[in-house]
Amino acid sequence: MIRDGRAVVNSLTVSRDGHRWHASVLCRIQQHIPTGPSRRHAAAGRIGADLGVKALAVFSDPLTLTPVAGPTTVIPNPRHINTTERKLARAQRVMSRRFVRGAAQQSKGYVEARARVAKLHAQVAARRTSTLHLISKRLVQQYAEIALESLNTKGMTSSAKGTLQSPGRNVRQKAGLNRSILDVGFGELNRQLSYKAAWHGATLARVPTFYPSSKTCSACGWINTELTLQEREFACRSCGIVIDRDANAARNIKNHAVPVQP
């Protein structure tokens, strides 16, 4: 593309992430951007996605991540941080023991321990980003419109400690939930979908932040205001439908999301 004059290299940035070096090449490229969905995209229509912690994503319609795995409506949460939690905790303890407070220069052992911690963090981040890239790519490749919730991640992961006058409750459980929410990477998935949708002629649609997608019946619209987080099934008292709560939420997101203006 550079030889044909369709691409120009603007800059090259070399950086280090944990134990790996990266060279990021920024290019200006002449490329055709579709103005609308293809026939295949248009035929597939819209898909609703309910993002969560128990399952990373539950879809209203099947999504094919790999030909071998085949279509699925549920992507389990890989829980990347959990798979490395023991190694990371051990490495951080070693680093803490080798740290000498007030020293002008830390020992070689401390530098090695710090590099070990950085390597583990980089591996977790790489696995998380790779998983989200696969999901976002398949969504924009297979559907013309992706419907999502407008999640307030900052509010969802706020601390439950409270104040001295009014201390919080279940602080440790809330801290664990916050860690799990951040490990999923809702914000990163939304960021990837925002630019990849334009590349493939797809569009995004969203429901408001406080829309009760889990508490509303996707068949008749009845709202169960008493539904708790512990209840994993939605049983409608109006039409009698019984459905997984996340699948019900995904259908509601698909049916009630409003297209996002570019």
C-alpha positions as CSV (number, residue, x, y, z in Angstrom):
1,M,0.0,0.0,0.0
2,I,2.9,2.4,0.7
3,R,4.5,1.5,-2.7
4,D,1.1,2.2,-4.5
5,G,0.7,5.5,-2.7
6,R,-2.4,4.4,-0.8
7,A,-0.7,4.6,2.6
8,V,1.7,7.1,4.3
9,V,3.6,6.3,7.6
10,N,3.1,9.2,10.0
11,S,4.9,7.9,13.1
12,L,6.5,5.0,14.8
13,T,6.2,4.5,18.6
14,V,8.2,2.0,20.5
15,S,7.0,1.0,24.0
16,R,7.4,-1.7,26.6
17,D,4.5,-3.5,28.2
18,G,5.7,-5.8,31.0
19,H,8.2,-8.2,29.4
20,R,7.5,-7.3,25.7
21,W,8.5,-4.5,23.4
22,H,5.9,-3.2,20.9
23,A,6.3,-1.1,17.8
24,S,3.2,0.9,16.9
25,V,3.1,2.2,13.4
26,L,0.6,5.0,12.7
27,C,-0.4,5.2,9.0
28,R,-2.8,7.3,7.0
29,I,-4.5,4.9,4.6
30,Q,-6.9,5.4,1.7
31,Q,-9.6,2.8,2.3
32,H,-13.2,2.3,1.3
33,I,-15.6,2.7,4.3
34,P,-19.0,1.2,3.6
35,T,-21.9,3.7,4.0
36,G,-24.3,1.0,5.1
37,P,-24.7,-2.7,5.8
38,S,-24.2,-5.4,3.2
39,R,-27.0,-7.7,2.1
40,R,-25.8,-10.3,4.5
41,H,-25.6,-7.8,7.3
42,A,-29.1,-6.5,6.5
43,A,-30.5,-10.0,6.5
44,A,-29.0,-10.7,9.9
45,G,-30.5,-7.5,11.3
46,R,-30.0,-6.5,15.0
47,I,-28.5,-8.4,17.9
48,G,-29.0,-7.5,21.6
49,A,-26.1,-8.1,24.0
50,D,-26.4,-8.2,27.8
51,L,-22.9,-7.8,29.4
52,G,-22.3,-9.1,32.8
53,V,-20.0,-10.8,35.4
54,K,-21.6,-14.3,35.6
55,A,-21.4,-14.5,31.8
56,L,-19.3,-12.0,29.9
57,A,-22.1,-11.6,27.3
58,V,-25.5,-13.1,26.6
59,F,-27.0,-12.5,23.2
60,S,-30.5,-12.4,21.9
61,D,-29.4,-14.2,18.7
62,P,-26.6,-16.7,17.9
63,L,-23.1,-15.5,17.4
64,T,-20.3,-17.6,15.9
65,L,-16.9,-16.9,17.5
66,T,-15.1,-19.8,15.8
67,P,-16.3,-22.3,13.1
68,V,-15.3,-25.2,15.4
69,A,-17.3,-23.9,18.4
70,G,-20.3,-23.0,16.2
71,P,-23.1,-20.5,17.1
72,T,-23.7,-19.6,20.7
73,T,-25.8,-17.2,22.7
74,V,-23.7,-17.2,25.8
75,I,-20.0,-16.4,26.2
76,P,-18.8,-17.4,29.7
77,N,-16.7,-15.0,31.7
78,P,-13.0,-16.1,31.2
79,R,-12.1,-14.4,34.6
80,H,-8.6,-13.6,33.4
81,I,-7.5,-12.1,36.7
82,N,-8.6,-15.2,38.7
83,T,-6.5,-17.5,36.6
84,T,-3.4,-15.5,37.6
85,E,-4.4,-14.4,41.0
86,R,-2.2,-16.9,43.0
87,K,0.9,-16.2,40.9
88,L,0.3,-12.5,41.1
89,A,-0.1,-12.5,44.9
90,R,3.0,-14.5,45.4
91,A,5.0,-12.3,43.0
92,Q,3.8,-9.2,44.8
93,R,4.8,-10.6,48.2
94,V,8.3,-11.3,47.0
95,M,8.6,-7.8,45.5
96,S,7.4,-6.3,48.8
97,R,9.9,-8.3,50.9
98,R,12.8,-7.2,48.6
99,F,11.9,-3.5,48.7
100,V,14.2,-1.5,50.9
101,R,12.6,1.8,52.1
102,G,14.8,4.8,51.7
103,A,17.4,3.1,49.6
104,A,19.0,5.2,46.8
105,Q,19.0,2.1,44.5
106,Q,17.0,-1.1,44.9
107,S,18.7,-4.5,44.7
108,K,18.8,-6.7,41.6
109,G,16.4,-9.1,43.3
110,Y,13.8,-6.3,43.7
111,V,14.1,-5.3,40.1
112,E,13.6,-8.9,39.0
113,A,10.6,-9.3,41.3
114,R,9.1,-6.0,39.9
115,A,9.6,-7.2,36.4
116,R,7.8,-10.5,37.3
117,V,4.8,-8.6,38.6
118,A,4.7,-6.4,35.5
119,K,4.9,-9.5,33.2
120,L,1.9,-11.1,34.9
121,H,-0.2,-7.9,34.7
122,A,0.7,-7.6,31.0
123,Q,-0.3,-11.2,30.3
124,V,-3.7,-10.7,32.0
125,A,-4.3,-7.5,30.0
126,A,-3.2,-9.2,26.7
127,R,-5.6,-12.1,27.2
128,R,-8.5,-9.7,28.1
129,T,-7.9,-7.5,25.1
130,S,-7.6,-10.5,22.8
131,T,-10.9,-12.0,24.0
132,L,-12.7,-8.6,23.5
133,H,-11.2,-8.1,20.1
134,L,-12.6,-11.5,19.0
135,I,-16.1,-10.8,20.3
136,S,-16.3,-7.2,18.8
137,K,-15.0,-8.4,15.4
138,R,-17.5,-11.2,15.1
139,L,-20.4,-8.9,16.2
140,V,-19.7,-6.3,13.5
141,Q,-19.0,-9.0,10.9
142,Q,-22.2,-10.9,11.4
143,Y,-24.9,-8.2,12.3
144,A,-25.9,-4.9,10.9
145,E,-26.7,-3.4,14.3
146,I,-25.5,-4.1,17.8
147,A,-27.7,-3.1,20.7
148,L,-26.1,-2.5,24.1
149,E,-26.8,-1.0,27.5
150,S,-25.4,2.4,28.4
151,L,-23.4,1.1,31.4
152,N,-22.0,3.5,34.0
153,T,-18.9,1.5,34.8
154,K,-17.6,4.2,37.1
155,G,-20.7,4.2,39.2
156,M,-20.9,0.4,39.2
157,T,-17.4,0.1,40.6
158,S,-17.7,2.8,43.3
159,S,-16.4,1.9,46.7
160,A,-18.8,0.7,49.4
161,K,-16.6,1.8,52.4
162,G,-18.8,4.7,53.2
163,T,-17.7,7.2,55.9
164,L,-16.8,7.1,59.6
165,Q,-20.3,8.4,60.5
166,S,-22.0,6.1,58.0
167,P,-19.8,3.0,57.3
168,G,-20.7,0.8,54.4
169,R,-22.0,-2.7,54.4
170,N,-20.6,-5.9,52.7
171,V,-17.4,-3.9,51.8
172,R,-15.3,-7.0,51.0
173,Q,-18.0,-8.5,48.7
174,K,-18.5,-5.2,46.9
175,A,-14.7,-4.9,46.4
176,G,-14.7,-8.4,44.8
177,L,-17.6,-7.5,42.6
178,N,-15.8,-4.3,41.5
179,R,-12.7,-6.3,40.6
180,S,-14.7,-8.7,38.5
181,I,-16.5,-5.9,36.7
182,L,-13.2,-4.2,35.8
183,D,-11.7,-7.5,34.8
184,V,-14.5,-8.0,32.2
185,G,-13.6,-4.8,30.4
186,F,-17.1,-3.3,29.5
187,G,-15.5,0.0,28.5
188,E,-12.9,-1.6,26.2
189,L,-15.5,-3.7,24.4
190,N,-17.7,-0.6,23.8
191,R,-14.6,1.3,22.6
192,Q,-13.7,-1.5,20.1
193,L,-17.3,-1.7,18.8
194,S,-17.5,2.0,18.3
195,Y,-14.7,2.1,15.6
196,K,-15.1,-1.4,14.2
197,A,-18.8,-0.9,13.4
198,A,-17.9,2.0,11.1
199,W,-15.3,-0.2,9.3
200,H,-18.0,-2.9,8.5
201,G,-21.0,-0.7,7.8
202,A,-22.6,-1.7,11.1
203,T,-24.3,0.7,13.6
204,L,-24.7,0.8,17.4
205,A,-27.9,1.1,19.3
206,R,-28.3,1.7,23.1
207,V,-30.9,1.6,25.8
208,P,-30.8,4.1,28.7
209,T,-28.6,3.4,31.7
210,F,-31.5,2.8,34.1
211,Y,-33.7,0.9,31.7
212,P,-34.9,-2.2,33.7
213,S,-33.9,-4.8,31.0
214,S,-33.6,-7.7,33.5
215,K,-36.9,-6.9,35.3
216,T,-39.1,-6.4,32.2
217,C,-40.7,-9.3,30.4
218,S,-39.5,-9.5,26.9
219,A,-42.7,-11.2,25.7
220,C,-45.5,-8.9,27.2
221,G,-43.7,-6.0,28.9
222,W,-44.7,-6.8,32.5
223,I,-42.2,-5.5,35.1
224,N,-41.2,-7.4,38.1
225,T,-40.0,-4.7,40.5
226,E,-39.1,-7.4,43.2
227,L,-36.6,-9.3,41.1
228,T,-33.3,-9.7,43.0
229,L,-29.8,-10.3,41.7
230,Q,-29.8,-13.8,43.2
231,E,-32.8,-14.9,41.0
232,R,-31.3,-16.2,37.8
233,E,-34.7,-16.9,36.1
234,F,-37.4,-14.5,35.1
235,A,-40.9,-15.8,35.6
236,C,-43.6,-13.5,34.2
237,R,-46.8,-13.4,36.3
238,S,-48.7,-11.9,33.4
239,C,-48.0,-14.2,30.4
240,G,-46.4,-17.1,32.2
241,I,-43.0,-17.2,30.3
242,V,-40.0,-18.5,32.2
243,I,-36.6,-17.6,30.8
244,D,-33.0,-17.0,31.9
245,R,-32.8,-13.5,33.3
246,D,-29.8,-12.5,31.1
247,A,-31.4,-13.9,27.9
248,N,-34.5,-12.0,28.8
249,A,-32.4,-8.8,29.2
250,A,-30.7,-9.4,25.9
251,R,-34.0,-9.6,24.1
252,N,-35.3,-6.4,25.8
253,I,-32.1,-4.6,24.8
254,K,-32.6,-5.7,21.2
255,N,-36.2,-4.6,21.1
256,H,-35.9,-1.2,22.9
257,A,-32.4,0.1,22.0
258,V,-32.3,3.4,20.0
259,P,-29.7,3.8,17.2
260,V,-26.7,6.0,18.1
261,Q,-26.2,9.0,15.9
262,P,-22.7,9.0,14.4
